[in-house]
C-alpha cells in the first residue's frame, strides 16, 4: 500500500466496512512501529491495524501534522498514541512538570480511557504517563507531576489550572494531540485550547482527531497546523444503517415503565436524558421498577463516575443513565440498546448518542421515546438524518418491547 507520506500530502479517504482491521490486515511493524511497542500490543492480542491506524501512523511517525477524521470507537487512541510514544522515546522529559507530549481531551472520562490505553504501552518503553482532569484531587496530580512525566493527558481547564500554579509547563511539548476536537468545540473549550497552543514554545507536531472537521475545528487547523495531511475513515452506514431504529409514542404516565421494560430485556442499555436532575430522578424510578441502574453526570464525584462506568463496562451494571456531556467520548463495547428517554436537541446529538451502540461491526437498537408534543421535533430529526420510520404508539405491557430488534415497525 502506498502511504500518504509518499503521496505528497494529498488527502486520503478509506471506506470503513465496520469490521475492524482493514482487509489488507496491515501489521504495526509494517507501519514502522517500534518492536517494543509491537510486542506490547501483541501481548494484548492486537496485531493488525484498524483503518484509521493504517492510514495515519506512518505519517505521524514521519513527523507530519495529521488531521484524522473518524468516529469515536474507530481506534483513534492507538492511531495517535503509538507515534506519540515512539517519538517521545527519543526525547524524554528532563525536568519535573515539563512533559514532551500532550494529549488534550474534552472530558475526564476520555482522559481516563486514553491513559489506560497508553500507560501499559508506555511502561514497556520506559515512559511515564500522567492524566490530569477536573473533579479529581489536584494535589495528588501535582505529586505525580513532581515525580516527572513524559506524556500528559489533560482536559483544558485542569491543564490551565496546573499551569497557573506553576506545576506544569507546555514549553517543551514536541508532540500535541487534540482528541475529539469537535467535542471540545461543542463544549466551548476552543478558547482554552488556543490558550494552550499559543504557549507552545518549541517546534512541534500536531495530531488532530475529530468526527468532523468543519466550523471551529477547521479554523483551528488552518491557524495552527503546518501543511497537515488529511485522512478520513468514511463510514456513512455505521451511524445510521447498521442500527435498528425504533420511535415509540408513549404517554407521560407510562414512559418510565416502557423504558424499564426495554431495559429488563437488554443486557447493556444506555439511557439518555437532558439534565443531571432528570438523570437522578430516572435512576430512582427505574430502580422502583426493578431495574438495576445508575447515573453519570457532571455533579458526581469523579471516583463515583469511574466506578459506575467500570461496572457498566464489565456488565455488573446493566443500565446506565447519562446526560449528553457526561457521555461524550464514552468507548464501551457491546451496548445492546440506546434509549433516548428525552429526545435529543438535534440530529447531531441523535447520531452522537446513538453511536454508543452498533460499534466495531456489531448491531444495536436505538429507541426514541416520543410524547405527543414532541412528534414534530422528532420528525425533523428523522428528516435530517435520512430516516423515514413511523412513530408507533405503544404501552409498557406490549410484548414487542421484549425484542425490539426483531419487530419491523413498518408492519404495524
VENWO-V460091 format. One record per backbone hydrogen bond with DSSP energy under -1.0 kcal/mol. CO is the residue of the C=O (numbers start at 1). NH is the residue of the N-H. Records with the same first field share a line. If there is no record, write none. Layout:
BEGIN
CO=NH  NH
END
This chain:
BEGIN
4=7  9
7=10
12=232
14=234
22=25
26=49
28=33
29=32
34=38
35=39
36=40
37=41
38=42
39=43
41=46
42=45
49=22
50=54
51=55
52=56
53=57
56=60
57=61
58=62
59=64
60=63
65=229
66=208
67=231
68=210
69=233
71=74
75=79
76=80
77=81
78=82
80=84
81=85
82=86
83=87
84=88
85=89
95=98
97=169
100=174  175
101=152
102=177
103=154
104=179
107=111
108=112
109=113
110=114
111=115
112=116
113=117
114=118
115=119
118=122
119=123
122=125  127
128=150  151
130=153
132=155
135=302
137=141
138=142
139=143
140=144
141=145
142=146
145=97  148
150=100  101
151=130
152=103
153=132
154=105
155=159
156=160
157=161
158=162
159=163
160=164
161=165
162=167
163=166
170=173
174=205
175=102
176=207
177=104
178=209
180=184
181=185
182=186
183=187
184=189
185=188
189=193
190=194
191=195
192=196
193=197
194=198
196=199
197=200
205=176
206=66
207=178
208=68
209=181
210=70
214=217
215=219
216=220
217=221
218=222
219=223
220=224
221=225
229=67
230=12
231=69
232=14
234=16
237=242
240=243
244=366
246=368
247=392
248=370
249=394
251=254  255
254=258
255=259
256=260
257=261
258=262
259=263
260=264
263=266
268=336  337
269=320
270=339
271=322
272=341  342
275=279
276=280
277=281
278=282
279=283
280=284
281=285
282=286
283=287
284=288
286=291
287=290
291=293
292=319
294=321
296=323
297=300
301=305
302=306
303=307
304=308
305=309
306=310
307=311
308=312
309=313
310=314
311=316  317
318=269
319=294
320=271
321=296
322=273
323=327
325=328
327=330
336=365
337=270
338=367
339=272  341
340=369
346=350
347=351
348=352
349=353
350=354
351=355
353=356
354=357
359=362
364=244
365=338
366=246
367=340
368=248
370=250
371=374
374=378
375=379
376=380
377=381
378=382
379=383
380=384
381=385
382=387
392=249
395=398
398=401
399=402
400=403
408=411
410=412
END
